Amino acid sequence: MCGIIGYVGERPAAELILNGLKRLEYRGYDSSGIALVNSDLYLQKKIGKIAELESSFDASKLKKYCTGIGHTRWATHGAPSDINAHPHTDCNDEIAIAHNGIIENYSSIKKMLIEHKHKIKSETDTEVIVHLIEFFYQKYSLLDSVLKALAELEGTYGIVVISKKEPHKIIAAKKGSPLILGIGDHEMILASDASAIIEHTHKVIYFEDNEVIELEKDSFKTYNLEKKNIEKKIEDVEWDIKSIEKQGYAHFMLKEIFEQPETITNAFRGRILPDTGSIRLDGLNLTEDDLNNIDRITFIACGTSWHAGLIGEYLIEEYARIPVEVEYASEFRYRKPILRKGELAIVISQSGETADTLAGLIEAKTLGVKVLGITNVVGSTIARETDGGMYIHAGPEIGVASTKAFTSQVTVLILLTLMLARRREKTAEETKEYIRHLKEIPEKVKSILKNENLIREIAEQFKNNTNFLYLGRGIQFPVALEGALKLKEISYVHAEGYPAAEMKHGPIALIDENMPVVIIAPRDEVYSKIISNMEEIKARNGRIIAIAFEGDEEVKKYSDHVIYVPGVRKMFTPLITAIPLQLLAYHIAVLRGCDVDQPRNLAKSVTVE
């Protein structure tokens, strides 16, 4: 949640910060603000998207300010408003702070500050931090004041702090919220993620929890909370600026849907050995004994990543014959899970910063099992804190509703399945055959994308419906859940995914001529059961949109609309059936006039509980 940027250098800061906020807006877009310092402090905050902030002042008239911070907000404490927008300032408008996270003991701190005559203006937990820094700033430097303030805080934070008393300096700190430093030529750029940095430099530093950073234009120092120096490694970001631009597409989401032939390829490139039928996943950091002795796997994830984990459960149990559990990270952390020696925990998160998933990671490590991560973001907290893992190599995903990251996660889980199956159930020849089919998937996805116009026409007929059911059996059940989630996220249409057999246990009561039912119906071992479900729906005047293999005439008899996809082996069907569901949700949302890339109430990375 929330996007943070800070700049100190020789260039005018206002325009650079504004452009950085636009790159970060997918992290939150309830309100935004900018603070600049020189001999004075300039502050501007506005409810709404970055465009509202940009139109409220003229950046060209602020060229004297070469140090500043900016923030784009996803509201937690306090409703979206100008006054609750960040940055927040102290009583004398000398210090400004932007914050991502939640301060759990803000009420007691606020009470103390009010007793000391501090004037609290907003409803946010963030504002107490800047007043606490002000409290110490009467006697100490900005750095020392921040350190003393942090010692009083309970909760999570990524903060950037500036002061007009020390106008060529930024102090930042991290605990549970991401911060990345970009090192430029006589300038430093600090941000929540690399998207705001790579336009200016590819040299970055990733920070760990409980680290404090002191920035000037030509130097940086990193400390722990006891003010001991910490050496940091400079790394290179591989993304380029084109990867975070729309490149002619109407929306980032549509661009990312159409990137999937490439991103699926990237997920398996270099990891398959077709000649030997082997899978190479070097980043797992597991010995042969570790791999051979796994007796249970637990996936821990949220949202779309949880759906990918469910697919992983079906795959690994069927093909590798290893028991699998899939846990909601938000529930896992608050009960007493049982993990034992010989078991493996795998956390899945596109951003690598999801708060509940990180808490699940910590809980699993506390229980003494090895923990792997599946993530997209190099240098993310999950990538650093796990014992090993796999990057999905999907590239930046800007659309809030995940598309290419989902299919990349599924691809990586297929690779993991094949690697484990090769050790237990499958011969080299069988694995070679699976690898051959996997290599064909990107071209098959391209053929589905060519049907976009047909899917748009179907969306036109259903754009005004307010309820949908999505049904699938077996490995298609998680795909149904994901399809329903996509529709909910971006079109605000109520949609529910169910195992098709569960329809008769309640949801069938909802079916009438006004209820569209999306049924995923590949030809597999439960195909006849799906046909039976379709007959039951048609008997109650339900309207069916079917996802079926090319050439399937039987499905046509019971469907109002059929979206055909290429036939593939069962293992790979989620990569094929998910694509039309993404396009259907996208086009319904566009036709309803919704903001596809930045749907209401959502943000890309949930870094607060």
Protein Blocks (a to p, Z undefined) as FASTA:
>chain_A
ZZadddddjbdfklmmmmmmmmmmmnocfbccdddddfbccddddedjfklmmmmpcfkl
mmmpccdcddddddfehpadfklpccdddfkopaccddedddfklmmmmmmmmmnopacf
bfcfklmmmmmmmmmmmmmcfklmmmmmmmmpgcddddddddfklmmbccdddehiacdd
dddehiacddfblklmmmmoccdcdddehiacdddfkbccdddfkopacdddddddfbdf
klmcgnhpabfklmmmmmmmmmmmmmmgopacfknopacdfknopafklmmmocbdcddd
ehjllmmmmmmmmmmmmmnopacddddfklmmmmccdddehiacddddfklpafklmmmm
mmmmmnopacddddfbehiaklmmmnbdcdehlopafblbacklmmmmmmmmmmmmmmmm
mmmmpcfklmmmmmmmmmmmmmmmmmmmmmmmmmmmmmmmmmmpcbdcdddehjllmmmm
mmmmmmmmmnopacddddfklmmnommmmgcfklccdddddddfklmmmmmmmmmmmmno
pacdddddehiaklmmmpfbdcddddddfklmmmmmmmmmmmmmmmmmmmnopafklcgh
iafbdcbZZ
